[in-house]
Amino acid sequence: MNTTKEFFPLNEDHSRRKFIANVGKVAVASALLSAPFAGSAASFFDVKEDVTVGQIIDKFISQIAGAPFPKTVDTLKSGSLDIKVTGIVTTMFATVDVIKQAITLNANFIIAHEPTFYNHADETDWLANDDVYQYKAKLLKDNNIAVWRNHDYIHSLKPDGVGLGVLTLLNWGAYYRPDLGNVLVLPPTSLAALIDYLKNKLSINKVRYIGNPAQSCQKVLFLPGAAGGRRHITEAGKVKPDVLIVGEIQEWETAEYVRDAQAKGDNLALIVLGHIASEEPGSEFMAGWLKQHYPAIKSVHIPSKNSLSFM
């Protein structure tokens, strides 16, 4: 979920050159994630220093202006701040499958970007008697695994850590201009070619879209995650992009606006990537940050993958 005001804040005091340099650093860090596991889990996570969950969390939020936030969803969902970390897994969602992989790797700290218990605030009172919730919570408790949600803080980095991760993976850093915010000016390409590129880079089987596949696209409004229909519509109406690329939508909001805009004669297309596909690289950014600041503690990114399949 992306509820920040801007993907890349307009008032950010950094040049385009500095941004591209940062993208390069993240690309190097991300490249480390592609190395396969070697040997057993015990040898992979061979910790050389005692660091607690709380120390890592404090280190991350210390680089963010105004942190810690008085109100945030970025809290522990299981475990305690005093747990000594044996290994770290980053992911979009701490799914049961991701938790089981962490157990196999002897990793006892999961940093997830999205909720663990099926609602934005991870409230669990309403799930107390639900057997799926009970199974997941017991799995975490029995294996003494801490789960921390890093959503508000990573989106508050300058520039936004999720955005930096996405643009790195798409090789779009050179097209970012701070004065344009979430607008990217790409080399002209067809809507069909743009969709194929996004599917290939983000490993998406299919996307939903509105528009003429032959339409030329250059000015892109890019809003990953769940920015919400009102923001999609407000910004699209303001900047008049050729194509609006989003994570997820309410079908009765953004899609209907784009359909009416096209009927009016506007050159506006829509590409819906899916929430996970559009923000997963932000979790990979987090893994790169961990390798930079805690090289003695092994960390790995495990994609939670799309929960939905296509026929």
Salt bridges, closest charged atoms under 4 A:
GLU12 OE2 - HIS14 ND1 3.02
ASP50 OD2 - LYS84 NZ 3.66
GLU114 OE2 - HIS113 NE2 3.95
GLU114 OE1 - ARG149 NH2 2.80
GLU114 OE2 - HIS275 NE2 2.73
ASP122 OD2 - LYS77 NZ 3.25
ASP142 OD2 - LYS138 NZ 2.59
ASP152 OD1 - HIS151 ND1 2.75
ASP160 OD2 - HIS155 ND1 2.82
ASP179 OD2 - ARG177 NH2 2.70
GLU235 OE2 - ARG231 NE 2.79
GLU248 OE1 - HIS275 ND1 2.65
GLU251 OE2 - ARG208 NH1 2.87
GLU256 OE2 - ARG259 NH2 2.85
ASP266 OD1 - LYS264 NZ 2.85
GLU279 OE1 - HIS113 NE2 3.35
GLU279 OE2 - HIS155 NE2 3.41
GLU279 OE1 - HIS275 NE2 3.09
GLU280 OE2 - HIS301 NE2 2.89
